[in-house]
Amino acid sequence: MRIKIISVGKLKEKYLTAGIAEYVKRLSRFGQVEIVELADEKTPDRASEKENAQILAKEGDRILAKISDRDFVYSMAIEGKLISSEELSTSLEQAMQQASTLVFIIGGSLGLDPRVKKRANALISFGRITLPHQLMRLVLTEQIYRAFMIREGSPYHK
């Protein structure tokens, strides 16, 4: 089993890097974990709709280049299905029967290109709030770990 987390933008904060590293270490007992950081496009202040679409397209190209046709893809999207930790665990169980690689995508500050959303097997959301993308990476990594622990019946999830 492979778990790949693709995110747009560079992680700079040491406390977030340390937290993600801890959950990646914990997740490694379930399979190979890969974190892919992709460059984000600079967004000008007061960018036009056309400029925003071009930025999303460039970031979308980078994301799609890291995904295989055989991967099961979860895209984080505010309009995605609001799911609980238990529902994520069930979804992962089902996805693992279809694919050997689970891919999770976190877009940049403008979100995700429509082509990336279309490619996703599932659009998911952990809430209707907006989180910094760097913090979302930590939350997502912890939730993936939690989902695997729920699968095992571990007391980690109470």
N, C-alpha and C positions, 0 to 999 in steps of 0.2 A: 504494500500500500504506500502510495506517495501522496503527500499533502503539499500543495504549492499555494503560497499566498503572494499574489501579485498586487503591488500598490504603486500608485503614481506619487512621486515626491520622495525626497530623502529624509530619513529620520535623523534628527539632530539632537534631541534631548536624551541625555544619558540615562535618566531614570526610566524612560520608556524603552530604550534599548535594553536595559537590564531586565525589565519585566518581560519583554518579549523573549529574550534569551532564556529566561527561566521556563516559560511555557513551551518553547521549542524543545528544550532539553527534556521536559516531562513528556511531550508528545512523541519524542523519538522512539519510545518503547513500542509505539503503535505503527511506526513506519518512518520512512525517510521524509523529512520536512525541509522544504526549500522556501526561502524568502527571496522574492524578486522585487527589487526597487527599480522603477523606471523613471527616467527624467520627466519632469513636468515642464510644460510650456509656460513661459512668462505671459501673464495676462495683463494687458495694459489697463490702467484705470479707465473706467467708463468705456470698456470695449463694446463694440457693436455686436449685434446678433451674429453677423457674418464672421467677425473675428472670433467670437466664442465658438462657433461651429467649426471653424478651421482648427482651433486649438484642440477641441474635442476629437476631431478627426485624426490629428497627429498623435495624440495620446492613445486613441483607439487603435491606430496602426501598430503601435508599440505593444499594446496589450495583446492584441490578436496574434501577433508574431510569437508569443510565448505560450499559446494554447494549441493543443493537438485536437484533432477531430474526435479522438477517443476519450478525451478528458470529460469528467462531469464538472460543470462550471456553475458556481454560485457567484452571482454578482450582488454586492451590497448596494442597495438603492433605497432612498427614502420612501419611494412609492412601492417598494417590494412588499411581499407578504410579511406581516408582522408575526414573528415566530418566537416561541419560548425555547428555553434550553432543552426541554424534553422533546419538543417537536424537531429541533435541529438534530438531536441524537437519532431519532427515528428516520429522519431524512438521510442522514449520513449512512445509516445501516442499509437503506434501500439503494443509495447511490453506489455504495461499495460493491453491490451485486452487479452493477452495470459497467463500472469502470475501475481501473487500477490506480488512477490518479484523480484526486479531488482538488479542484482549483477554486480559490476564493479570490475575488477581485474587489479592490477598493480604488475608486477613481480619484481624480484630482479635485481641486477646489471647485471646478465647474460640474463635476459629476462624471458620468460615463457617456461615451459616444453611443448613439442608438444601435450601431452594429454590434457593440459589445453586449448590450442588453439583449439583443435578439439572439446572439450566440449562446447566452446563458441558459442552462437547463432550469435554473431557478433564480428569481429575483427575491432577495430576502432583506429584511430590515429588523434591527433590534430595537426600534422605537422611532417615533416621529421627531425626535430632537436632532439637532445638528451637532455633531462632534468634530473636533479637529481630526483630520485624516490620520495624523500620527497616533492620536489617542485611540482612534477606531481600530488601528492595527493591533494594539494591545488588547482591547476588548474582544476583538474577533479571535485572536490567538487563545485567549483564556476560554472563550465559549467553545471553541473546537475541542480543547482539552476537556472541558466539562462534559461535552457531548460524549466523548469516548469513555469518560468515567461513569456517566449514567448508563451507558451500554454495558459496562462491567458490573453494575450494581454497587459501585463504590460509595462509601459514606462521604466522599468529597462533596457530592451534591446533596444538600439537605433541604 
